[in-house]
Structures are given as C-alpha cells and as structure tokens.
Amino acid sequence: MYKSLFFKEWVKTRRLTLLLAIVFAAVIGYVFLNISKLIQVGVIPLWGSIIENDYTLVSLVKYLPGVAGLLFAIVQFAPEMQHKRLKLTLHLPLNETKIICSMLGYGMVVLSVLFTVSCLILLGGIAARFSSEIVTVNFLKAFPWFLAGYATYLLGAWIAFEPVWLQRVLNALPAAALISFFYMEVPSGAYVPFLPYLIVIVLATFTFSFFSVARFKNGIQ
C-alpha cells in the first residue's frame, strides 16, 4: 500500500522534481561563477568584504528553498483538493493519519535529498577556495533558508488541505508570519541560538495539515 501511495505522489511531482533540480544546479553554478569573478577582481578585497562587511557568498540561494517547498506543496496537494482526490485517498485501507504522514513524509524526503545535495555541492565548492571558518559562516547563514523550505512546504500543505477558501486566506497570514522568522536580517552567527526554535517551528508545522484534513473529513464547506 505504501509503495502505491508513494508512486502516486511521484507521478504528480516528478516533473517538478526534475525542474527544481535543474534550477538549483543553475543557481549553484551561477554562485560559483560569481565567486570566480570576485576572485579575479582581487582576493584581498573579497576577504575584506567577507570579514568586515559580512558579505555572504551564498546569498543568491536565499529564497530558493522556500520557493521550492511552496511549489512542491502546491503541485502535490492542490490536485488532491481540486479534483476531489483526497476523499478517495482517505478511503484507502490504511489509517488516515498514516496516509497523511506518508504524503508529507514523501515531500520531506524529496526536498531533503534536493537540499542536502545542493548544500554539499555549494559548501564543497566554497571549501575548495576558502577557509573552513568562511565555509561555516556561510553554512550557518544558509541553514535557516533551507529550513524555510521545509516550513513553506508544510504550511503550504496545511493551506492546500483546508476545504474553505476564506480559511485558507486566514491561514496564510500566520503562515507568512512564521516564514518571516527564517529570513530575519541579522549578522552572521546571530541566528545560531535561534536555530533550535526554527527547527521546533518546522516540526510543529508538520501537525497543522491534520487539522485541515479533519475539517475536510467532517464535511466543512
């Protein structure tokens, strides 16, 4: 049953997955090209900008994980509601909690693979030209942005599963407020004490979809 469920999710999202992989690869390639141009201008001015002006080498990927998570949620869950497929899905011979967990888990796994590979390539390329301290600083700067990708995905699922359009709009307001926590403009390293709270936010948003699904199952219109 799980294999059939995962295959159904893969059929819906395979084109988007390929597209996102291409976009991430293109953006990462552009980041490396930009770094090469900056090095050609002068290593010393670049190091000065990084150290004194808190210049971030990975700033081009800032909103990419968040957009990827939101698009994945839309492509994966919007058809379930638009074509009334969720009702059929919930009637599968499987506990509905396990069904929703499987659907969300599928998206989290795909995004995790995409984010992990992208992050490793990105940081590996930086490590080839800069010290470990600069790699660490850029990782800590980018980590909240990748967490935002999970948050936008789970919050997007919560909104997509909601059966009432007005409530979807109302849900979007706290969702936007939560996402803003991942994009606060702070100096490098300042986010570190706040990272556990961001992780808790991501874990908490995993449960939100169950409230919307319960409303849908109860026939709320």
N, C-alpha and C positions, 0 to 999 in steps of 0.2 A: 504493500500500500504506500509506504514511504517513497519507494522508487517511482511509482506512478505520479505521486504528488510533486516530487522534485522535477520529474521530466516535464510535467505541465508548466511548472514555473520556468524551467529552462527554455521551453518553446516560446513563452511570452517575452523573455528578456534576452535571448541570445544575440539578437541584432544590436540591442543597446549595449550589451556587454562588450561586443567587438568594437562598437563605436567609441565607447568610453576608453577602452584600452588604446585605441589609436590616438584619441585626444590627449590622454595622459602622456603617451610616448612623445607626441609632438611638442607638448608644453615642456616636458623634461629636456628634450633635445634643444629647445629654444633657450632654456635656462643655461645649459652647458655652453651654447653658442654665445650667450650674453656674457657669461663668465670669461670665456676666451677673449672676447673683445675688450673687457675691462682689464684683463691681464696684459694685453698688448699695449693698452694705454699707459700702464705703469703699475707694477706690483706694489710699490710703496704707497702711492695714493690710494689704491684699493684697500690695503691693510689699514691705512689711516681712517678710511670711511667706515670700515667694519668695526674698528676698535673705538674710535672717537664719536662717530655719528650713528652707531648701532645699525649699520647697513645690513639688510638681510638678503642673502643670496637666493633664497627660495621664495621670495615674495610673489612671484608670478603664479604660484600654485595655491595662493591663499584661499580663493573661493571655489577652486576646482573640486575638492572632495565634497563640499556642501552641495554644489550643483549636481554632482554625480549621485549623491544619496537621494536628493529630491526627485531627480528624473527617474531613478530606479524605482522609487515608491510609486510614482505616477504610472509608469509602464506596467509594473507588476500588479497593482491593486485597482487602478481606475477601471480596467475592463471587467474586473470581478463585480463591481457595483453597476457599471453602465449597462452591462448585458445580463445582469441578474445571475451571474455565475456563482456568487458567494453562497447563495441558498443551496445550490446543488453541491458545492464543495463541503458545506457543513453537514450534508446528509451522507457523506461517505462513512463507511463502517469503521470510524475512528473517533476517539474523543475530540470534541471541538477545540479544547484547549491545546491538544497535541497538534491539531491541524494548523491553528494559527501560529503556534510556536514553530512548526516546521516551515511555514511560509516565510515568517520573519527570519528564522534561522538561515534559510536558503539565501535570502538577500544579504544578511550579515556576513555569511561565508564568502559570497562572491565579492562583496565590497572589501572584505578583509584581504582577500588574495590580491585584488587590484591595488589597494592602498599599501600593502606590505611590499609587494614587488616594486611599486613606484618609489616608495620611500627608500628602499635598499639601493636602488639604482641611483636615485638622486643623491643620497648621502655618500654612496660609494664614489660617485664622480667628484663630489666636493672633497672627500678624503684624499683623493689622488693628487690634489693641488694645494690643500690647506691643512693646517694642524688639526689635531683631534679636538682642541678647545673650540675652534670655529665650527667644526662638524657638530659638536654637542650643542652649541648655542643655536645653530640653525635647526637642529632636530627639536629642541625644546620650543623653538618659535613655531615650527610647523605642526607639532603634535596636537595642539588644540584644534587646528584646522582639519586634521584628519578625524579627530573625534567629532567635529561638527558634521562630517559626512555621515556618521552613524546616527547622529541626532536628527538630521534632516530626513533621513530615510525613515526612522521610526516615527517621527512626528508626522511625516507625510502619509505614512500608513494609517496612523490614527485619524487623520483628517479624511483620507480616502474612504475608510470603512464607515465613517459617520453617515447615516442614512438621510439626515436632514440638512439641506443646503445652508440654512441660516446658522445652524450649529457648527457647520464646517467653517463658516466665516468667523464665528466666535472662537472656535478652537485655534484658528490661525493666529489670533492675537497673542495668547500666551506662548504659542509655539515660536513666534518671532522673537518674543522677549527672551525665551530660553536660548535660542540660537545666538542672540547678541552676546551672551556670556562667553562664547567661544571666539569672538572677534574683537575683544577689547584691545585698544591700542595701549600697550604697556612696554616698558623696556625689556630687553632680553633677560630671561631668568625670573622676571617678576611673576610669571604665570605658575612657576613650579609649586608654590604652596597651595595653589588653587586647583591643580590638576586632579587630585582625588575627588573634589567636588564635581568637576566636569564629568569624570567617569561615573559618579553616582547619578548625575543627571541622565547620562546615556542609559544606564541600567534601569532607571525609573521609567524612562520613556518607552521601554520595551513593553511595559504593562498597559500603556494607555490604549492600545488597539483593542484590548479585551473589553473595555467599556463601550467602545463604539460597536463592536460586534454583538455585544449583549443587547444594545439598543436596537440593532438591526434584527436580531433574532426575535425580539419582543414585538416586532412589527411597528415600531415608532416611525411615523412619516412626517 
